[in-house]
Amino acid sequence: MQRLHGAIAAAATPLRDGGTRIDELGVERLVGFLAEGGVDGLLACGTTGEGMLLSPDERRRLVDLMMAARPQGFLIAVHAGAQTTADTVALAGHAQQVGADAVAVIAPPYFPLDDDELFRHLHGAASAADPLPFYVYEFAGRSGYRIPIPVVERLRAAAPNVVGMKVSDAPFDEVRPYLLPGLDVFIGSEPLVLEGLEAGAVGAVSGLATAWPEVVARLVHDRDSSAHELVTALRDGLAGIPFHAALKAVLVEEGVLFHGDVRAPLRGLTPQERERVLALHRG
């Protein structure tokens, strides 16, 4: 079982027609851009990929397109988290069927699940993904609650393919408890990556990497202090600006995408926000 490693881009989802359709040509171009940018792979349909706003059929189609476009050796992980267990299990099973490299699942939002509910949900998804490596996706800011450590430990004991986590919480004191022995932890907040690697994390799954893959590759592979300063400046500069639209504006500027559309209820950038984003990108 090959595990994820290194720098993984939390990939944006190319959309068109006001965000109502997947831009299939854009998917191919984005995968090529990320591979050429030096990251080790991508995570499809995650937070940066607007996965929760896509239908299950759209998510399956997006994964199929990314699988078809990837160069040899480029990792494709699939975020299968959904509001219902049935959809989550189905998406995890599809990732396994098409030969993806890994599956990740976030705790479902809206209802604060208790430990037994959360275990059953995650165990069902891990079983559907088996034998693919399975990663628990911890992001309390999106799910609305933290995944308790006892649930992670119970899941590891029950499902041998549970090998790691993506932890997008901040500050680092919120990340540290998940750095458990034998668990591959990927950091989601780029300014925390160097601290995480020093504490035992194995890599990063980065939203910024979908627009700045070279920077995040340097941050993870080389532990480059200048890359750390840049990702910190990017996160600070993008604060208060719609993140998904900002990333896509950079990808349009770079000629990777032809459309910067996002899925409603997310919104695009104002002219002033676009100017700020592109000024930040150009340095």
C-alpha positions in Angstrom: 0.0 0.0 0.0 1.7 3.2 -1.2 1.1 6.1 1.1 0.9 9.8 0.2 4.1 11.8 0.7 5.5 15.2 0.4 3.7 18.2 -1.0 0.1 17.6 -2.1 -2.0 20.4 -3.7 -5.5 20.8 -2.5 -6.7 21.2 -6.1 -9.2 23.8 -7.1 -12.1 22.6 -9.3 -12.1 24.3 -12.7 -15.7 25.5 -13.4 -17.4 27.4 -16.2 -20.8 28.9 -17.1 -21.1 30.9 -13.9 -19.9 28.0 -11.8 -22.6 25.6 -12.9 -20.5 23.1 -14.9 -17.1 21.5 -14.6 -14.6 23.0 -17.1 -13.2 19.7 -18.4 -10.4 21.2 -20.5 -9.4 23.2 -17.4 -9.1 20.0 -15.3 -6.5 18.6 -17.7 -4.6 21.9 -17.8 -4.6 22.2 -14.0 -3.3 18.7 -13.4 -0.4 19.3 -15.8 0.4 22.7 -14.2 0.5 21.1 -10.7 2.7 18.2 -11.9 5.1 20.5 -13.6 5.1 22.8 -10.5 6.9 20.1 -8.5 4.2 18.9 -6.0 3.9 15.2 -5.5 0.1 14.9 -6.1 -3.2 16.5 -5.6 -6.3 16.1 -3.4 -9.5 16.3 -5.4 -12.9 17.6 -4.1 -11.6 18.9 -0.8 -12.3 22.3 0.8 -10.3 24.2 -1.9 -12.0 22.0 -4.5 -15.5 23.1 -3.5 -16.3 19.4 -3.1 -19.2 19.9 -0.7 -20.9 22.1 -3.4 -20.6 19.6 -6.1 -23.1 16.8 -6.7 -21.8 13.2 -6.3 -22.0 12.7 -10.1 -19.9 15.8 -10.6 -17.4 14.6 -8.0 -17.0 11.2 -9.7 -16.6 12.9 -13.1 -14.0 15.3 -11.8 -12.0 12.3 -10.3 -12.3 10.4 -13.6 -10.9 13.5 -15.5 -8.0 13.9 -13.0 -7.1 10.3 -13.2 -7.0 10.4 -17.0 -4.9 13.5 -17.0 -2.3 12.6 -14.4 1.3 11.8 -15.5 2.9 8.7 -14.3 3.9 8.8 -10.6 1.6 11.8 -9.8 -0.5 11.0 -6.8 -4.3 11.5 -6.9 -6.1 11.5 -3.5 -9.8 11.8 -3.4 -11.8 13.7 -0.7 -14.9 11.6 -0.3 -16.5 13.4 2.6 -20.1 14.3 2.2 -23.1 15.2 4.3 -24.5 11.6 4.4 -22.7 8.4 5.1 -24.3 6.8 2.0 -22.8 9.4 -0.3 -19.4 9.3 1.5 -19.2 5.5 1.2 -20.2 5.7 -2.5 -17.6 8.3 -3.3 -14.9 6.4 -1.4 -15.9 3.2 -3.3 -15.6 5.1 -6.6 -12.1 6.3 -5.8 -11.1 2.7 -5.0 -12.6 1.4 -8.2 -10.9 3.9 -10.5 -7.5 3.4 -9.0 -6.9 6.5 -7.0 -4.0 6.5 -4.6 -5.8 7.5 -1.4 -9.1 8.6 0.1 -9.7 11.3 2.7 -12.9 12.1 4.6 -13.8 15.1 6.8 -16.3 14.9 9.6 -19.7 15.8 8.1 -20.8 19.3 8.9 -24.0 20.7 10.5 -24.8 17.8 12.9 -22.2 17.5 15.7 -21.8 13.7 15.7 -21.0 11.9 18.9 -18.0 9.4 19.0 -20.0 6.4 18.0 -21.8 8.2 15.1 -18.5 9.6 13.8 -16.7 6.2 14.1 -19.4 4.5 12.1 -19.3 7.1 9.4 -15.6 7.1 9.0 -15.3 3.3 9.3 -17.9 2.9 6.5 -15.8 5.1 4.3 -12.5 3.4 5.2 -14.0 0.0 4.4 -15.3 1.2 1.0 -11.9 2.6 0.2 -10.0 -0.5 1.3 -7.2 -1.3 0.3 -6.4 2.3 -0.5 -4.7 4.3 2.2 -7.3 6.2 4.2 -6.8 9.6 5.8 -9.0 11.3 8.4 -9.5 14.9 7.5 -9.6 17.1 10.6 -10.7 20.7 10.1 -12.9 22.0 12.9 -13.4 25.3 11.1 -15.3 23.6 8.4 -16.9 20.6 10.0 -17.9 22.6 13.1 -16.3 20.2 15.6 -13.0 18.4 16.2 -12.5 14.7 15.7 -11.7 13.2 19.1 -8.4 11.4 19.4 -10.2 8.2 20.8 -12.2 8.0 17.6 -9.0 8.2 15.5 -7.4 5.4 17.6 -10.5 3.3 17.5 -10.7 3.7 13.7 -7.0 2.7 13.3 -7.6 -0.5 15.3 -10.7 -1.4 13.3 -9.5 -0.5 9.8 -5.9 -1.3 8.8 -5.9 1.0 5.8 -6.3 4.1 8.1 -2.7 5.4 7.9 -2.9 9.1 8.4 -4.6 12.5 8.7 -4.8 15.8 7.1 -5.0 18.4 9.9 -5.9 21.9 8.8 -6.5 23.4 12.3 -4.5 26.3 13.7 -2.7 27.4 15.8 -0.1 24.6 16.1 -1.3 23.7 19.6 -4.5 22.5 17.9 -2.5 20.3 15.5 0.0 18.7 18.0 -2.4 16.2 19.6 -2.9 14.5 16.3 0.8 13.8 15.8 0.4 10.2 17.0 3.0 7.5 16.7 2.8 5.7 13.4 0.2 8.1 11.9 1.2 10.0 8.8 0.1 13.6 9.4 -0.2 16.2 6.7 -0.4 19.9 7.7 -3.1 22.0 6.0 -2.2 25.5 7.2 0.9 26.5 5.2 2.4 28.8 7.8 2.5 25.8 10.2 4.2 23.4 7.8 7.8 23.8 8.9 6.8 23.5 12.6 4.8 20.5 11.7 7.6 18.8 9.8 10.0 19.4 12.7 7.4 17.8 15.1 7.0 14.7 13.0 4.5 15.5 10.2 5.3 13.9 6.9 4.1 16.6 4.5 1.4 19.2 3.6 -1.9 19.2 1.8 -2.0 22.9 0.7 -4.7 25.0 -0.9 -2.1 27.6 -1.8 -0.3 24.9 -3.8 -3.1 24.9 -6.4 -1.9 28.3 -7.6 1.7 28.4 -6.2 2.9 24.8 -6.5 6.5 25.6 -6.8 6.5 27.6 -3.6 4.8 24.8 -1.6 7.1 22.2 -3.1 10.1 24.2 -1.9 8.5 24.6 1.5 8.0 20.9 2.0 10.8 19.3 0.1 13.6 21.8 1.0 12.1 23.2 4.2 12.9 26.5 2.6 12.6 29.5 5.0 12.0 31.9 2.1 9.1 29.7 1.0 7.7 29.8 4.5 7.9 33.6 4.5 6.1 33.7 1.2 3.2 31.4 2.1 2.7 33.3 5.3 2.6 36.6 3.3 0.1 35.0 0.9 -2.2 33.8 3.6 -2.0 37.2 5.3 -2.6 39.0 2.0 -5.6 36.9 1.1 -7.3 37.3 4.4 -10.8 38.7 3.9 -10.8 37.9 0.2 -12.8 35.0 -1.2 -10.2 32.3 -1.3 -11.5 30.1 -4.1 -12.0 33.0 -6.4 -8.6 34.4 -5.6 -6.8 31.1 -6.4 -8.7 30.8 -9.7 -7.9 34.5 -10.6 -4.2 33.6 -10.3 -4.7 30.4 -12.4 -6.4 32.5 -15.1 -3.6 35.1 -14.9 -1.1 32.2 -15.4 -3.0 30.9 -18.4 -3.8 27.6 -16.7 -7.6 28.3 -16.6 -9.8 30.2 -19.0 -12.5 30.7 -16.4 -12.3 31.8 -12.8 -15.9 30.8 -11.9 -16.9 29.4 -8.5 -19.9 27.5 -7.4 -22.7 29.5 -5.7 -23.1 30.5 -2.9 -19.4 31.3 -3.2 -18.8 34.6 -5.0 -16.2 35.9 -7.4 -13.9 38.8 -6.7 -14.7 42.5 -6.9 -12.4 44.5 -9.2 -10.6 45.9 -6.2 -10.1 42.4 -4.8 -8.9 41.1 -8.1 -6.3 43.9 -8.2 -5.1 43.1 -4.7 -4.8 39.3 -5.5 -2.9 39.9 -8.7 -0.6 42.5 -7.1 0.1 39.9 -4.4 0.8 37.3 -7.0 3.2 39.5 -9.0 5.1 40.4 -5.9 
